Amino acid sequence: MVNLREIQSTRFTVSANKHILMKGYVNGNWGEGNIDWLIVATGDAQQPGEPIIRTTTVGGEAYSVDGTANTELGYGVTEWDPNQIATADTEYAAGDLIPVLPFHSNTGMIFQGEVNDTDGDKGPDTALDIGGVFFAIADLANRVYARTLYFTADTDATQQKLVLYESNGVGTA
């Protein structure tokens, strides 16, 4: 049995050559994550680790759409499919059928999330929600989708992948 102390003491290395899902929680057991397959909406391009919104068309096809700042409609995180794109730093194009890790069926998963504005203030257990295209510091007036698993040092990057855990829940203002 895996406990929270073991999870928190394990250091997961982020890498563009690794899958976004690091540990999944399915039906009460640690293992593979649940994946949905969605089509990237026209005009969008999505990168593995990016949070997305799910929508459908009149014909019923399921599409993934870029998040908008502080949205409460977040559906999940795009996964890396090495059969379609070279690395997890490559974007999927509009029309691609892509794997998505839904928040609602992967409670507690540990994953590489693409985070905006890395400026050293994302210590352990920092709440994050959809901030434009990538995750950003949660304003807690909206749904919280993930939290940082452990401290990541300051960098000059405008965005980078951080180790996060899925913590879907509503914050308070």
C-alpha distance (Angstrom), angle and dihedral (degrees) to the residues before:
residue distance angle dihedral
M1 . . .
V2 3.79 . .
N3 3.79 116.5 .
L4 3.78 131.0 -164.5
R5 3.80 93.2 -105.8
E6 3.83 90.8 58.6
I7 3.79 91.4 48.0
Q8 3.79 93.5 49.5
S9 3.80 93.4 47.0
T10 3.82 93.4 50.7
R11 3.79 113.0 92.4
F12 3.79 112.4 -145.1
T13 3.80 114.0 -160.1
V14 3.80 114.9 -138.6
S15 3.78 116.3 -136.3
A16 3.80 137.9 163.3
N17 3.82 86.8 -131.7
K18 3.81 94.8 59.1
H19 3.78 130.7 78.7
I20 3.80 117.0 -97.6
L21 3.81 92.1 -123.7
M22 3.81 110.2 74.7
K23 3.81 99.4 168.8
G24 3.78 125.6 2.8
Y25 3.78 129.5 -159.9
V26 3.80 110.9 -145.5
N27 3.82 124.9 172.7
G28 3.80 91.3 -20.5
N29 3.81 95.5 -49.2
W30 3.79 132.7 98.6
G31 3.80 110.0 -118.1
E32 3.79 139.0 91.1
G33 3.79 119.5 -2.3
N34 3.79 126.4 -116.3
I35 3.80 110.6 -105.1
D36 3.81 131.4 -161.3
W37 3.81 121.7 -165.6
L38 3.82 115.4 -135.1
I39 3.80 134.0 172.4
V40 3.82 116.4 -117.9
A41 3.81 106.5 -115.1
T42 3.79 122.0 -115.4
G43 3.79 111.3 -85.0
D44 3.82 93.4 20.9
A45 3.79 132.3 104.8
Q46 3.80 117.8 -171.8
Q47 3.77 132.3 -162.0
P48 3.81 126.5 -151.8
G49 3.81 109.6 -94.7
E50 3.79 92.6 32.8
P51 3.83 119.3 124.8
I52 3.81 114.0 -125.0
I53 3.80 142.8 -171.2
R54 3.82 120.9 -126.8
T55 3.79 121.6 -135.3
T56 3.81 137.6 163.9
T57 3.79 135.6 -141.7
V58 3.78 129.9 -133.1
G59 3.80 87.8 -91.3
G60 3.79 90.7 54.9
E61 3.81 98.3 -112.0
A62 3.81 113.1 151.0
Y63 3.82 115.7 -124.5
S64 3.78 134.6 -174.4
V65 3.79 116.6 -136.2
D66 3.81 130.7 -169.3
G67 3.78 113.3 -97.1
T68 3.78 121.3 -111.2
A69 3.79 123.2 -138.6
N70 3.80 114.0 -71.0
T71 3.78 94.1 -7.5
E72 3.80 120.0 170.5
L73 3.80 91.8 -154.8
G74 3.80 98.7 78.4
Y75 3.81 111.0 148.4
G76 3.79 106.4 179.3
V77 3.79 149.6 -59.8
T78 3.79 126.6 -72.5
E79 3.82 114.7 -114.4
W80 3.81 126.7 -146.4
D81 3.80 116.2 -104.3
P82 3.84 106.4 -168.4
N83 3.81 89.5 -165.0
Q84 3.80 89.4 67.1
I85 3.81 107.5 30.9
A86 3.80 132.5 26.3
T87 3.82 101.1 -126.5
A88 3.79 140.7 -1.8
D89 3.82 87.6 -99.8
T90 3.83 91.1 64.9
E91 3.79 121.8 92.6
Y92 3.78 126.2 -126.2
A93 3.81 113.3 -127.6
A94 3.80 128.5 -126.6
G95 3.79 109.6 -78.9
D96 3.82 95.6 28.6
L97 3.80 116.5 131.4
I98 3.81 102.5 -129.5
P99 3.82 138.0 -176.4
V100 3.80 115.9 -112.5
L101 3.82 128.2 -171.0
P102 3.84 103.9 -142.3
F103 3.79 116.2 -142.4
H104 3.81 93.4 -139.7
S105 3.82 95.5 58.1
N106 3.82 98.9 36.4
T107 3.78 101.9 55.2
G108 3.79 111.2 176.1
M109 3.81 95.9 8.5
I110 3.80 118.1 157.9
F111 3.79 113.1 -136.0
Q112 3.79 147.7 155.1
G113 3.80 106.2 -98.2
E114 3.79 124.3 -169.0
V115 3.82 105.3 -124.2
N116 3.81 129.6 -165.3
D117 3.78 126.5 -134.5
T118 3.76 102.5 11.3
D119 3.80 101.2 -163.8
G120 3.78 103.2 150.0
D121 3.80 98.1 -89.7
K122 3.80 97.3 103.7
G123 3.79 101.0 94.6
P124 3.81 123.8 160.1
D125 3.80 116.1 -44.2
T126 3.82 95.3 10.4
A127 3.81 108.3 162.6
L128 3.80 116.2 -124.0
D129 3.78 133.7 -170.9
I130 3.79 134.0 174.2
G131 3.78 107.3 -61.7
G132 3.78 105.7 -176.4
V133 3.80 106.0 -58.8
F134 3.81 100.7 -16.0
F135 3.82 135.6 35.0
A136 3.82 116.8 -73.8
I137 3.81 137.9 176.1
A138 3.79 106.3 -61.5
D139 3.77 117.7 -115.7
L140 3.84 86.3 -154.3
A141 3.81 91.1 -135.1
N142 3.80 86.7 94.9
R143 3.78 137.2 46.9
V144 3.82 114.3 -61.8
Y145 3.80 110.6 -137.3
A146 3.80 104.8 176.8
R147 3.78 145.7 1.6
T148 3.77 131.9 -149.1
L149 3.78 111.7 -99.6
Y150 3.80 97.3 -149.7
F151 3.78 140.1 -11.7
T152 3.78 119.7 -63.7
A153 3.80 119.0 -166.4
D154 3.79 124.0 -115.3
T155 3.79 116.8 -86.9
D156 3.78 134.7 176.6
A157 3.81 92.0 -121.1
T158 3.79 117.9 122.1
Q159 3.79 87.0 -143.3
Q160 3.76 136.4 1.9
K161 3.77 141.4 166.5
L162 3.80 114.8 -91.3
V163 3.79 129.6 -177.1
L164 3.81 106.6 -103.2
Y165 3.77 137.6 171.1
E166 3.78 123.8 -141.3
S167 3.81 110.2 -109.6
N168 3.78 103.7 164.7
G169 3.78 107.8 -171.9
V170 3.77 143.5 115.1
G171 3.76 119.2 -91.6
T172 3.79 126.6 -156.9
A173 3.77 127.1 -117.1
